[in-house]
């Protein structure tokens, strides 16, 4: 089986595919909100420091595990020579299986909004009830539109994955990622140049919003607020770089032995951080110019599907063009991420059960499609509200997100660091990274972080994310 295993054609293909996985909705709809809320430049400085330390450590660990074992997440942990750690592989496979259905459903929402703006009807999407009416199927027997767009988005994802590592994932990444970067830069430049005057004569500019994003704010900063900012930055980084969900292990298993892993990891963290910063430049200046500081309080779906359409609507005729380009860009980001999520599960099924790629895609595809339909109906036929342990109230989508992101992913990350730091030893990862004479540029830092700092900080993050720790 190992002899027939596909591999990326080169380091560029791996970097772009991994970066495509890392650059997802979290960069676009969560990073700008956290940066604006947590002191602007202060949050960004902390985020960059964490990316260069913890991000590098977690990425290097998972990619090296994948390449060393030449296995997917489900089977990789059991191949590391330490008995009793196979459960991590099971958890690493369950996480993407939980994420994919609701991620595909959200991808369908993006397709819907792209269609609205590309047909020149962006003003309709700015209505207060538009998003709610869409996901609930108001005025319809059931929410058929979200289901239809979910199916279309997942079909695009499955089509790429079923074509394989080279013809599917790598080929698409080499096309989409450069286009995505150009679009992000273009929208960011446009956002900074915006100038808007309210009916009362108040004028705000994109440059003013840019200052809010990048200039550190220490106003009212307390020790508690500082730790909150650190935890927010750590949480954002943790979810942004696609660790603890099996993706980087799966992609690492396709990396050739002669590739410079250290160099590739550094490129991935650079790409992910750059897009996160550019996402802030895209969104914060525009939202501030048209809606003031109040508009910057939105994050997640409310930012993407409620606040931003209102911003585009105020741009006049240009709003439809900017909105269409923006949602096309977000679709590209979501698609590259959903492809990696599906691949993590497909490769696991292939390695564990000896299935063909086609069979693995069909089986997981059926699970994800049905799960996505249930998610869509969670705002209609299956609607209910459940109070989660962290104090928030959610529906089916929120429950899946809570279990995967707030509970399972931190557990996988903590256990992985303990396994590497105290059982297999950091030297195992270091040796894999330094194979064929390559150097691990942050070797000593990696040792300290994976063995001591990462487990402690991520445990604190875990307690905070599940609502147990409320003092920060």
C-alpha positions as CSV (number, residue, x, y, z in Angstrom):
1,X,0.0,0.0,0.0
2,X,2.8,2.4,0.9
3,X,4.4,1.9,-2.5
4,X,1.3,3.0,-4.3
5,X,0.7,6.0,-2.1
6,X,0.4,9.3,-4.0
7,X,2.6,12.2,-3.2
8,X,2.7,15.9,-4.0
9,X,4.7,16.7,-7.1
10,X,6.8,19.2,-5.2
11,X,7.0,21.5,-2.1
12,X,5.0,24.2,-3.9
13,X,2.0,21.9,-4.3
14,X,2.2,20.9,-0.7
15,X,2.5,24.4,0.6
16,X,-0.4,25.7,-1.5
17,X,-2.6,22.8,-0.5
18,X,-1.8,23.1,3.2
19,X,-2.1,26.9,3.0
20,X,-5.5,26.5,1.3
21,X,-6.6,24.3,4.2
22,X,-5.4,26.9,6.7
23,X,-6.9,29.8,4.9
24,X,-10.6,29.4,5.6
25,X,-13.6,31.0,7.1
26,X,-11.9,31.5,10.4
27,X,-9.4,33.9,8.9
28,X,-12.1,35.9,7.2
29,X,-15.0,36.2,9.6
30,X,-13.3,35.7,13.0
31,X,-9.8,37.2,12.8
32,X,-11.0,40.8,11.9
33,X,-13.6,40.8,14.7
34,X,-11.1,39.6,17.4
35,X,-8.5,42.1,16.2
36,X,-10.9,45.0,16.4
37,X,-12.2,43.9,19.8
38,X,-8.9,43.0,21.5
39,X,-6.9,46.1,21.1
40,X,-6.1,46.1,17.4
41,X,-2.3,46.0,17.0
42,X,-1.9,44.4,20.4
43,X,-3.9,41.4,19.3
44,X,-2.0,41.2,16.0
45,X,1.4,41.3,17.7
46,X,0.4,38.5,20.1
47,X,-1.0,36.5,17.2
48,X,2.2,36.8,15.2
49,X,4.3,35.8,18.2
50,X,2.1,32.8,18.7
51,X,2.2,31.9,15.0
52,X,6.0,31.9,15.0
53,X,6.2,29.7,18.2
54,X,3.1,27.6,18.9
55,X,1.9,27.6,15.3
56,X,5.3,26.4,14.0
57,X,5.5,23.7,16.7
58,X,2.0,22.3,16.1
59,X,2.4,22.4,12.3
60,X,5.8,20.8,12.3
61,X,4.6,18.0,14.6
62,X,1.6,17.0,12.5
63,X,3.3,17.2,9.1
64,X,6.3,15.3,10.4
65,X,4.0,12.5,11.9
66,X,2.3,12.2,8.5
67,X,5.5,12.0,6.5
68,X,7.3,9.6,9.0
69,X,4.4,7.1,9.1
70,X,3.2,7.6,5.5
71,X,-0.3,7.2,7.0
72,X,-3.5,9.2,7.4
73,X,-4.6,10.4,10.9
74,X,-6.7,7.4,11.7
75,X,-3.8,5.0,11.5
76,X,-0.7,7.3,11.9
77,X,-0.7,7.5,15.7
78,X,-0.6,3.7,16.1
79,X,2.5,3.6,13.8
80,X,4.6,5.8,16.1
81,X,5.8,2.8,18.2
82,X,3.9,3.6,21.4
83,X,1.0,1.4,22.4
84,X,-2.2,2.9,23.7
85,X,-2.2,6.1,21.6
86,X,-4.3,4.8,18.7
87,X,-7.4,6.6,20.2
88,X,-5.9,9.9,19.0
89,X,-6.2,8.7,15.5
90,X,-9.9,7.9,16.0
91,X,-10.5,11.3,17.5
92,X,-8.5,13.0,14.7
93,X,-10.8,11.3,12.2
94,X,-14.0,12.1,14.1
95,X,-13.2,15.8,14.1
96,X,-13.3,16.4,10.3
97,X,-16.3,14.1,10.1
98,X,-18.2,16.4,12.4
99,X,-17.0,19.6,10.8
100,X,-17.6,18.7,7.1
101,X,-21.4,18.6,7.1
102,X,-21.8,22.1,8.6
103,X,-18.9,23.5,6.7
104,X,-20.5,22.4,3.5
105,X,-23.8,23.9,4.6
106,X,-22.0,27.2,5.1
107,X,-20.3,26.8,1.8
108,X,-23.8,26.6,0.3
109,X,-24.8,29.9,2.0
110,X,-21.8,31.5,0.3
111,X,-22.9,30.2,-3.1
112,X,-26.3,31.6,-2.6
113,X,-24.9,35.1,-1.7
114,X,-22.5,35.0,-4.6
115,X,-25.4,34.3,-6.9
116,X,-27.4,37.2,-5.5
117,X,-24.6,39.7,-6.0
118,X,-23.5,38.4,-9.4
119,X,-27.0,38.8,-10.7
120,X,-27.1,42.4,-9.5
121,X,-29.6,41.9,-6.6
122,X,-27.2,42.7,-3.7
123,X,-29.6,45.2,-2.3
124,X,-32.0,42.4,-1.5
125,X,-29.4,40.7,0.6
126,X,-29.0,43.8,2.7
127,X,-32.6,43.5,4.1
128,X,-32.7,42.8,7.9
129,X,-34.6,39.5,7.5
130,X,-32.9,38.2,4.3
131,X,-30.4,35.8,5.9
132,X,-32.9,34.5,8.4
133,X,-35.6,34.0,5.7
134,X,-33.1,32.1,3.6
135,X,-31.8,29.6,6.2
136,X,-35.2,29.1,7.7
137,X,-37.0,28.7,4.4
138,X,-39.6,31.4,5.4
139,X,-42.7,31.2,3.2
140,X,-41.6,27.7,1.9
141,X,-42.7,24.2,2.9
142,X,-39.1,23.6,4.1
143,X,-35.6,25.1,3.7
144,X,-34.9,23.6,0.2
145,X,-32.6,26.4,-1.0
146,X,-29.9,25.8,1.7
147,X,-30.1,22.1,1.0
148,X,-29.7,22.6,-2.8
149,X,-26.7,24.9,-2.4
150,X,-25.1,22.6,0.2
151,X,-25.3,19.7,-2.2
152,X,-23.7,21.8,-5.0
153,X,-20.9,22.9,-2.7
154,X,-20.2,19.4,-1.5
155,X,-20.3,18.1,-5.1
156,X,-17.5,20.5,-6.0
157,X,-15.5,19.4,-3.0
158,X,-16.0,15.7,-3.7
159,X,-15.2,16.1,-7.4
160,X,-11.7,17.5,-6.5
161,X,-11.0,14.9,-3.8
162,X,-12.0,11.9,-6.0
163,X,-9.5,13.0,-8.6
164,X,-6.7,12.4,-6.2
165,X,-3.8,14.2,-4.7
166,X,-2.1,15.3,-7.9
167,X,-4.8,15.8,-10.4
168,X,-7.3,17.1,-7.8
169,X,-6.0,18.7,-4.7
170,X,-2.6,19.9,-5.9
171,X,-3.7,21.0,-9.3
172,X,-6.7,23.0,-7.9
173,X,-4.5,24.6,-5.2
174,X,-2.0,25.8,-7.7
175,X,-4.8,27.7,-9.5
176,X,-7.1,28.8,-6.7
177,X,-4.6,30.0,-4.1
178,X,-2.8,32.6,-6.3
179,X,-6.2,33.9,-7.5
180,X,-7.5,34.0,-4.0
181,X,-4.4,36.0,-2.9
182,X,-4.9,38.5,-5.7
183,X,-8.5,38.9,-4.9
184,X,-7.8,39.5,-1.2
185,X,-5.2,42.1,-2.0
186,X,-7.5,43.8,-4.4
187,X,-10.4,44.0,-2.0
188,X,-8.1,45.1,0.8
189,X,-6.8,48.1,-1.3
190,X,-10.3,49.1,-2.3
191,X,-11.5,48.9,1.4
192,X,-8.8,51.2,2.6
193,X,-9.7,53.9,0.0
194,X,-13.4,54.0,1.0
195,X,-14.8,57.3,2.2
196,X,-18.4,57.6,3.5
197,X,-20.6,60.4,4.8
198,X,-23.6,59.7,6.9
199,X,-26.9,61.6,6.6
200,X,-26.0,63.7,9.6
201,X,-22.7,64.8,7.9
202,X,-20.4,62.5,9.8
203,X,-17.5,61.3,7.5
204,X,-15.5,58.2,8.1
205,X,-12.7,56.7,6.0
206,X,-11.2,53.3,5.5
207,X,-7.9,54.6,6.7
208,X,-9.5,55.4,10.1
209,X,-10.6,51.8,10.3
210,X,-7.2,50.6,9.4
211,X,-5.8,52.5,12.4
212,X,-8.2,50.7,14.6
213,X,-7.0,47.4,13.2
214,X,-3.2,48.0,13.5
215,X,-2.6,50.6,16.1
216,X,-2.3,49.0,19.5
217,X,-4.9,50.2,22.0
218,X,-4.1,50.0,25.7
219,X,-7.2,51.8,26.8
220,X,-8.7,50.1,29.8
221,X,-6.2,47.2,29.5
222,X,-6.1,45.1,32.6
223,X,-4.3,41.8,33.4
224,X,-7.6,40.0,32.9
225,X,-8.1,41.6,29.5
226,X,-4.5,40.9,28.4
227,X,-4.9,37.2,29.2
228,X,-8.2,37.2,27.4
229,X,-6.5,38.7,24.3
230,X,-3.8,36.0,24.5
231,X,-6.4,33.2,24.8
232,X,-8.4,34.7,21.9
233,X,-5.2,34.9,19.7
234,X,-4.3,31.3,20.7
235,X,-7.8,30.1,19.9
236,X,-7.8,31.9,16.5
237,X,-4.4,30.5,15.6
238,X,-5.3,27.0,16.8
239,X,-8.4,26.8,14.5
240,X,-6.8,28.8,11.7
241,X,-3.8,26.5,10.9
242,X,-5.8,23.3,10.6
243,X,-4.2,21.3,13.3
244,X,-5.8,18.7,15.5
245,X,-8.2,17.7,12.8
246,X,-6.0,15.2,10.9
247,X,-5.6,17.4,7.9
248,X,-1.9,18.2,8.3
249,X,-1.1,14.6,9.1
250,X,-2.9,13.5,5.9
251,X,-1.1,16.1,3.8
252,X,2.2,15.4,5.5
253,X,1.9,11.7,4.4
254,X,2.0,12.9,0.8
255,X,5.2,14.9,1.2
256,X,8.2,13.3,-0.4
257,X,11.1,12.4,1.9
258,X,13.5,14.8,0.2
259,X,11.3,17.8,0.8
260,X,12.5,20.5,3.2
261,X,9.7,20.3,5.9
262,X,11.0,23.2,7.9
263,X,11.0,25.5,4.9
264,X,7.5,24.3,3.9
265,X,6.1,24.9,7.4
266,X,7.5,28.4,7.5
267,X,5.9,29.2,4.2
268,X,2.5,27.9,5.4
269,X,2.6,30.0,8.6
270,X,3.6,33.0,6.5
271,X,0.8,32.5,4.0
272,X,-1.9,31.9,6.7
273,X,-0.8,34.9,8.8
274,X,-0.6,37.2,5.7
275,X,-4.2,36.3,4.6
276,X,-5.5,36.7,8.1
277,X,-4.0,40.2,8.3
278,X,-5.3,41.0,4.8
279,X,-8.8,39.8,5.8
280,X,-8.7,42.4,8.6
281,X,-7.7,45.0,6.0
282,X,-10.5,43.9,3.7
283,X,-13.2,44.0,6.3
284,X,-12.5,46.4,9.2
285,X,-11.9,49.6,7.1
286,X,-15.1,49.0,5.0
287,X,-17.3,48.1,7.9
288,X,-16.0,51.1,10.0
289,X,-16.5,53.6,7.1
290,X,-20.1,52.6,6.5
291,X,-21.3,51.4,10.0
292,X,-18.9,52.9,12.5
293,X,-17.6,51.0,15.6
294,X,-21.0,49.5,16.2
295,X,-20.7,47.5,12.9
296,X,-17.4,46.0,14.0
297,X,-19.0,44.1,16.8
298,X,-20.3,41.4,14.4
299,X,-18.4,38.2,13.7
300,X,-19.1,34.8,12.2
301,X,-22.2,34.4,10.0
302,X,-23.7,37.7,11.2
303,X,-20.6,39.5,9.8
304,X,-20.5,37.6,6.6
305,X,-24.2,37.4,5.8
306,X,-25.8,40.4,7.5
307,X,-23.3,43.2,8.1
308,X,-21.2,43.0,5.0
309,X,-24.2,42.9,2.6
310,X,-25.4,46.1,4.2
311,X,-21.9,47.6,3.5
312,X,-22.0,46.5,-0.1
313,X,-25.5,47.9,-0.5
314,X,-24.3,51.4,0.4
315,X,-21.7,51.3,-2.3
316,X,-24.2,51.9,-5.0
317,X,-23.7,50.2,-8.4
318,X,-20.2,49.1,-7.3
319,X,-21.6,47.2,-4.4
320,X,-22.8,44.3,-6.6
321,X,-19.4,44.0,-8.2
322,X,-17.4,44.2,-4.9
323,X,-19.9,41.8,-3.3
324,X,-19.6,39.3,-6.1
325,X,-15.8,39.4,-6.0
326,X,-15.8,39.1,-2.2
327,X,-18.1,36.1,-2.0
328,X,-16.2,34.4,-4.9
329,X,-13.0,34.9,-2.9
330,X,-14.6,33.5,0.3
331,X,-16.0,30.5,-1.7
332,X,-12.4,29.8,-2.9
333,X,-11.2,29.9,0.7
334,X,-14.0,27.7,1.9
335,X,-13.6,25.2,-0.9
336,X,-9.9,24.6,-0.4
337,X,-10.6,24.1,3.3
338,X,-13.5,21.7,2.8
339,X,-11.4,19.7,0.3
340,X,-8.7,19.2,3.0
341,X,-11.3,18.2,5.6
342,X,-12.8,15.6,3.2
343,X,-9.3,14.3,2.3
344,X,-8.5,13.8,6.0
345,X,-11.4,11.4,6.3
346,X,-11.0,9.8,2.8
347,X,-7.3,9.0,3.3
348,X,-8.1,7.6,6.8
349,X,-10.7,5.2,5.3
350,X,-8.3,4.2,2.5
351,X,-5.4,3.4,4.9
352,X,-7.5,1.8,7.6
353,X,-9.9,-0.4,5.5
354,X,-8.0,-0.7,2.2
355,X,-10.7,1.0,0.3
356,X,-10.3,2.7,-3.1
357,X,-10.4,6.5,-3.2
358,X,-13.7,6.3,-5.0
359,X,-15.4,4.1,-2.4
360,X,-14.0,6.2,0.5
361,X,-15.4,9.4,-1.1
362,X,-18.8,7.8,-1.7
363,X,-19.1,6.5,1.9
364,X,-17.9,9.8,3.6
365,X,-19.8,11.8,1.0
366,X,-23.1,10.1,1.9
367,X,-22.5,10.8,5.6
368,X,-21.6,14.4,5.0
369,X,-24.5,15.0,2.6
370,X,-27.0,13.6,5.0
371,X,-25.4,15.4,7.9
372,X,-25.4,18.7,6.0
373,X,-29.1,18.3,5.1
374,X,-29.8,17.8,8.8
375,X,-27.8,21.0,9.6
376,X,-29.8,22.9,7.0
377,X,-33.1,21.6,8.5
378,X,-31.8,22.6,12.0
379,X,-33.1,26.1,11.3
380,X,-36.5,24.8,10.1
381,X,-38.0,21.3,10.5
382,X,-35.5,20.2,13.2
383,X,-35.2,23.6,15.0
384,X,-34.5,23.6,18.7
385,X,-32.3,25.5,21.1
386,X,-29.8,24.0,23.4
387,X,-27.7,25.7,26.1
388,X,-24.1,24.7,25.7
389,X,-21.6,24.3,28.5
390,X,-19.8,27.5,27.6
391,X,-23.0,29.5,28.2
392,X,-24.0,30.0,24.5
393,X,-27.2,28.8,23.0
394,X,-27.1,26.9,19.7
395,X,-28.8,24.7,17.1
396,X,-27.5,21.6,15.4
397,X,-24.7,23.5,13.6
398,X,-23.5,25.1,16.8
399,X,-23.6,21.8,18.6
400,X,-21.4,20.2,16.0
401,X,-19.0,23.1,16.0
402,X,-18.8,23.1,19.8
403,X,-18.1,19.3,20.1
404,X,-15.4,19.5,17.3
405,X,-13.8,22.8,17.9
406,X,-14.2,23.5,21.6
407,X,-13.9,19.9,23.0
408,X,-12.2,17.3,20.7
409,X,-9.6,19.5,18.9
410,X,-8.0,20.8,22.1
411,X,-7.9,17.3,23.5
412,X,-6.2,16.0,20.3
413,X,-3.7,18.8,20.3
414,X,-2.9,18.4,24.1
415,X,-2.5,14.7,23.8
416,X,-0.4,15.0,20.7
417,X,2.0,17.3,22.5
418,X,2.2,15.0,25.5
419,X,2.8,12.0,23.2
420,X,5.6,13.8,21.4
421,X,7.1,15.6,24.4
422,X,7.1,12.8,26.9
423,X,6.7,9.4,25.2
424,X,8.2,9.3,21.7
425,X,10.4,12.3,22.5
426,X,10.8,15.6,20.5
427,X,13.8,14.1,18.8
428,X,11.6,11.9,16.7
429,X,10.0,15.0,15.0
430,X,13.3,16.9,14.9
431,X,15.0,13.9,13.1
432,X,12.1,13.7,10.5
433,X,12.3,17.5,9.8
434,X,16.1,17.3,9.5
435,X,16.0,14.3,7.2
436,X,18.4,14.5,4.2
437,X,20.6,17.2,5.8
438,X,17.8,19.8,6.2
439,X,17.9,22.0,9.3
440,X,15.1,22.7,11.8
441,X,15.6,26.4,12.3
442,X,13.7,26.6,15.7
443,X,14.8,23.3,17.1
444,X,15.4,24.4,20.7
445,X,12.2,26.4,20.8
446,X,10.3,23.4,19.5
447,X,11.6,21.2,22.3
448,X,10.5,23.6,25.0
449,X,7.1,24.4,23.6
450,X,6.0,20.9,22.6
451,X,7.2,19.5,26.0
452,X,6.2,22.2,28.4
453,X,4.4,25.3,27.1
454,X,2.0,24.0,24.5
455,X,0.2,21.4,26.8
456,X,-0.2,23.9,29.6
457,X,-1.5,26.8,27.4
458,X,-3.8,24.6,25.4
459,X,-5.2,23.1,28.5
460,X,-6.1,26.6,29.7
461,X,-7.6,27.3,26.3
462,X,-9.6,24.0,26.5
463,X,-11.0,24.9,30.0
464,X,-12.0,28.4,28.7
465,X,-13.6,27.0,25.5
466,X,-15.8,24.6,27.3
467,X,-16.8,27.2,29.8
468,X,-15.1,25.8,32.9
469,X,-12.6,28.6,33.2
470,X,-14.4,32.0,33.3
471,X,-11.9,34.2,35.1
472,X,-10.2,35.1,31.7
